[in-house]
């Protein structure tokens, strides 16, 4: 097995939006679980979520936002943090030996549901728009980051529930 180097860390989560805040929340046993009023309004039995409390509109370039779901924008902010934490230069990031193995629970289901509703309403997918596709792809997490940050090496997404982060590191080796 080869060695893998994690050069930088970035976090956007329900218990903090950077490494320092998340570390403090973990030490204080702070929960990020809150009531999800939207779930209650729709009659779901489960009415809680662990949603990040962050406004990414000032942190992510609006041109990049066209291709990102809300979760994708969280990935983008975490990537910005990880690059800053790594100390890597742009030439290091664009090097063909630099890759991205990204873990995610999946694409934005909201985008997929909205696209289905538009298709049903209009009897055609023509009004969905071109930016729905990159937001709904299962590989969108790694694809959008690799494109925006000019990562030319290996690029793929993994989704394996609670073991995703360990799975990503293992696959990078």
Steps between C-alpha positions, in 0.01 A plus 500: 500500500629847411504795735231764470555857606207706625648846454216717624171479684178692444168451677146624457271317742213535741742549791721760336624635171874473553745271677524718812124526554445128440782408738351726769151355444632145533684583822185662641282207381289751306232352278426644159156339483210746485129496421429495129184707463484413130478130593223572751309709244507205258386250763821299530525287815864600542516875552868559576808554290869579523509789256801734477427859600689686229432750223731408213387778265792726597753214510445330164541673164158548340625338177581183695163514681317437171628142512459439873211386713488629856703200617742556214561854624586356843751267328646801319551696824661198667730464198604867525586440866691179421708672232579791734589253777726298270727783398503361146558733207262509202760314292501218759123472485491494118778243481395176330613310813245688711159337510176515687317210660187654646254343739133591488162361590388570146381775274233755583168319518323838491638563150388154385150541647467849346611367159243220520226749592592727207500203262162382624344847494621578146492146357859571400842543662577806285444754781733334748804698388860397443624573853276236657713218360826579683303561820333159478787273390616247756857611427417869533692536827837423344424616145404856586792544741753352256373726223498822702833439674667360184588162647631287212578172676271217605146616575208301636234498770429231758181447696518234769296634791684554829827356372530735202796703631702189585397346167630809315837493675531126438421539131751782463768253604 
